[in-house]
Structure formats: C-alpha cells, structure tokens
Amino acid sequence: MLLSATFFSMADQNLNCAMCLKKNSEKIRNERKGCNEPLPSAVGKHRNLYSFFRCPSSLKSKSYQNIIELHEQFDKGLLPFSGGILDQPYKLVEIMSYVADLKSEHYNDLKKQAEKKQARTRAKNGR
C-alpha cells in the first residue's frame, strides 16, 4: 500500500504538498485530504482493493520513491545485480512488476480522462 501511495503522490499534481499548501489553509487540507489524521471516508481508492483514508502524500516514503525512479532503468534492462533478469532477486522483480502495473494503470486512466474530455468538447462544439 505504501508503494501505491508513493506512486500516486508522485504522479498526481493534486497530491503535491507544495501545491496544496499554496491553495489551501491547513484546516481545509486536514478536513478534505486527511494530511495529519485519517478521515471518516476514503479520499481515494486503488483497484477497489483498498482505500486511502489519508492523503497518499502523507504516506509517501523516500525508499519507495527511489524504487519507482529505478523502475525506468530496470525496464530498459539496466539491472541492479550482475547477471540477467533470472539472476535478480525475486522480490525485486516482483516489485518492479508491480510498479509497471501502477504506471500502466495510471497511463490508461489518463488516456480515458483525455478521451472523455475530448468527447465533451466535441459535443459542446456540435461535432
């Protein structure tokens, strides 16, 4: 769950603490996003498997941030341990696979949002 929270906080500008601080007072942030304590209702979901009752940015981990950033190199074949993919620790391969799934899911969500926005624009312009 912390890996997912870290990924979403990195991928979504709305979850950027610096941006949130500029836009909202501390009271509003705590009431709407659960920065300092859990909220009674979820602020977000992931694959309907679990819900976030706090802002994912408040759960962000520097270690997981490094793993997510390393994924791009891993995906290009730059492996952290000597040997091929089968020589890498199973846990590492499993985590990188999960990061790939998160990225793919996020890309697909963005694509769907763009298609919906484009359809609304077309409908509004009468095309």
Buried (B, 14 or more C-beta within 10 A) or exposed (E): EEBBBBBBBBBEEEBEBEEBEEEBEEEEBBEEBBBEEEBEEEBBEBEEEEEBBBBBBBBBBEEBBEBBEBBEEBEEEEBEEEEEEEEBEEEBBEBBEBBEEBBEBBEEEEEEEEEEEEEEEEEEEEE
